[in-house]
Amino acid sequence: MPTTLTLKNSPDTVYRQLKASAELNRRSLNSEAIVCLETILLPTKVAPGERLARARALRAALSPAKFLAHDIDAFKKRDRA
C-alpha cells in the first residue's frame, strides 16, 4: 500500500535540481522524487551480457589512439612501486 512521505527542510539547490529533472523527464515533482529514491535504494541487477555491451560501447566511443591496452596497463603500474 502506498505511503505518504513529507520532506522538510530540503536545501533549495536540491529542490531546484529535482524540479529541473522532473521537467526534463516530463514527470511530476513527486514522481521524480520516487524515481530518484528507487534508483538509489532499489538498484536493478544488470546481466553480465548487458554490462559487457555497455563497456564495449563506452570503449568504442573513446578515441582508440588515446586508450590502448598497453597504455592502460602502464597507467595502472605507474604508481605501484
Secondary structure, DSSP 8 states (H G I E B T S, - for coil): --------S--HHHHHHHHHHHHHTT--HHHHHHHHHHHHHS-----HHHHHHHHHHHHHHS-TTT--HHHHHHHHHHT--
